[in-house]
Amino acid sequence: MAFSQNQFDKITLLAKNYGATRLILFGSALDNPETARDIDLACDGVPGWKLYELAARLEEEINAPLDLVPLTPPNRFTQLIERRGRRLI
């Protein structure tokens, strides 16, 4: 499944509407968007269950599997995402 800039634009807009202050793309959709099977994102600024609601809305909007993880609290995994990922917001 190939992912387009249009899909990333939709993701960014919807995340901003949910109050995201940071959104980072990582994983296969960053490295090889033309062959990636899902989109991996890390987010800050969307509290509690709203993060899960955002993930569901994003999947519906782009019609593709998506993983969304919180950036807070920071840990080794989120620090790696911040170093290697591409910031969308």
C-alpha angles and dihedrals in degrees: 000000000000121000122214135209087246090062091049089049090053090049092051094048094049092046090052089051088056090052100258111170095184130021121178127189115213141157129038096340088060097043100037112006092171093062102027117121096202142011121248118203137173119205141192129190099039109103130217119313091003087075090060091045089052091051091053093047091049092052090051093047097050096029093226139104113273138184118204121186130180119249091208128107093035118232137159092281095051091045089055090049091051092050098045104026132087116246113231094176 
